[in-house]
């Protein structure tokens, strides 16, 4: 039901005026009322009261008290939507991520603040869902890759090993002749080679999951091992340049830089068709830097999305997320026909837990 008269006019004014204007008008009205009351009292009353106060003093004291009370009530009314917004922010800070501010409030400024705050919360929620989706997809892709490699390489090698052992058990009785002994030695040699290959594949998968050399020796030896075992089998020339790195870094930073280089090399092998790769690791006063550049076919960076079917976008997204979690930045510079350059920068924050490792360079 719409209010009419003076009260209705005040309510409509309260709904249209910004908070700042409300406070200014209220304070101005109080000052004007106090001045008018004081002037009127001084001009109409004379002589002392029985208590010793003059009429003007009594009226002035009453005017001041009324001004304070009215100012408090009006300010409280004007700031009430802001108090609600503050309570909503506090609820979000305490973990109630579904909380939203009330946008239908009398004050237009607070309504705009509430709408902007809700928009930010909605955008954060969408980003959180997107990140969670990408992370889950990355986990599933990694699991599929490991399962596929275990099935295609290790499982088949072990299955062949079992079959060969069964055949060998059946031929043991015939090994008493010279030809039988020769065939037995050849079969044993083949079994040894199969077991060695299965062991090497298992170690490779283990290194991809978590390289022990990174934990034991540090970042530089792990990168050197990665270049040798990741690129040399494909005939790709690898060059490593190291500057700084007199001691160990924090586990989080070492893992981040290693994973960035590892993913960049994975992209080189899968997509780049490069003949040469250069990796530069630098530690200085401005922080840490890992640079990976190749002379491959390159790609359009702007066209790559996290859901890229080739998996390149997912890898770039993962690298960027890792670097940003340690306060760093990731730059990807590439174009079709001119190779790719990936640069990760991390601000200086050394962990002195580890001793110097002179053998890293």
Secondary structure as the mmCIF struct_conf table of DSSP 4:
data_model
#
loop_
_struct_conf.conf_type_id
_struct_conf.id
_struct_conf.beg_label_comp_id
_struct_conf.beg_label_asym_id
_struct_conf.beg_label_seq_id
_struct_conf.end_label_comp_id
_struct_conf.end_label_asym_id
_struct_conf.end_label_seq_id
HELX_RH_AL_P HELX_RH_AL_P1 UNK A 5 UNK A 16
BEND BEND1 UNK A 17 UNK A 17
HELX_RH_AL_P HELX_RH_AL_P2 UNK A 19 UNK A 44
BEND BEND2 UNK A 47 UNK A 47
STRN STRN1 UNK A 48 UNK A 48
TURN_TY1_P TURN_TY1_P1 UNK A 50 UNK A 51
BEND BEND3 UNK A 52 UNK A 52
STRN STRN2 UNK A 54 UNK A 54
HELX_RH_AL_P HELX_RH_AL_P3 UNK A 55 UNK A 93
TURN_TY1_P TURN_TY1_P2 UNK A 94 UNK A 95
TURN_TY1_P TURN_TY1_P3 UNK A 97 UNK A 98
BEND BEND4 UNK A 106 UNK A 106
HELX_RH_AL_P HELX_RH_AL_P4 UNK A 108 UNK A 149
HELX_RH_PI_P HELX_RH_PI_P1 UNK A 150 UNK A 155
HELX_RH_AL_P HELX_RH_AL_P5 UNK A 156 UNK A 171
HELX_RH_3T_P HELX_RH_3T_P1 UNK A 172 UNK A 174
TURN_TY1_P TURN_TY1_P4 UNK A 175 UNK A 176
BEND BEND5 UNK A 177 UNK A 177
HELX_RH_AL_P HELX_RH_AL_P6 UNK A 178 UNK A 209
HELX_RH_AL_P HELX_RH_AL_P7 UNK A 212 UNK A 217
HELX_RH_AL_P HELX_RH_AL_P8 UNK A 219 UNK A 230
TURN_TY1_P TURN_TY1_P5 UNK A 231 UNK A 231
HELX_RH_3T_P HELX_RH_3T_P2 UNK A 232 UNK A 234
TURN_TY1_P TURN_TY1_P6 UNK A 235 UNK A 235
STRN STRN3 UNK A 237 UNK A 243
STRN STRN4 UNK A 247 UNK A 247
HELX_RH_AL_P HELX_RH_AL_P9 UNK A 251 UNK A 267
HELX_RH_PI_P HELX_RH_PI_P2 UNK A 268 UNK A 272
BEND BEND6 UNK A 275 UNK A 275
STRN STRN5 UNK A 276 UNK A 284
TURN_TY1_P TURN_TY1_P7 UNK A 285 UNK A 286
STRN STRN6 UNK A 287 UNK A 294
BEND BEND7 UNK A 296 UNK A 296
HELX_RH_3T_P HELX_RH_3T_P3 UNK A 301 UNK A 303
TURN_TY1_P TURN_TY1_P8 UNK A 306 UNK A 307
TURN_TY1_P TURN_TY1_P9 UNK A 309 UNK A 310
BEND BEND8 UNK A 311 UNK A 311
HELX_RH_AL_P HELX_RH_AL_P10 UNK A 312 UNK A 325
TURN_TY1_P TURN_TY1_P10 UNK A 326 UNK A 327
STRN STRN7 UNK A 329 UNK A 334
TURN_TY1_P TURN_TY1_P11 UNK A 336 UNK A 337
BEND BEND9 UNK A 338 UNK A 338
STRN STRN8 UNK A 340 UNK A 346
TURN_TY1_P TURN_TY1_P12 UNK A 352 UNK A 353
BEND BEND10 UNK A 354 UNK A 354
HELX_LH_PP_P HELX_LH_PP_P1 UNK A 355 UNK A 355
STRN STRN9 UNK A 356 UNK A 356
HELX_RH_3T_P HELX_RH_3T_P4 UNK A 358 UNK A 360
#
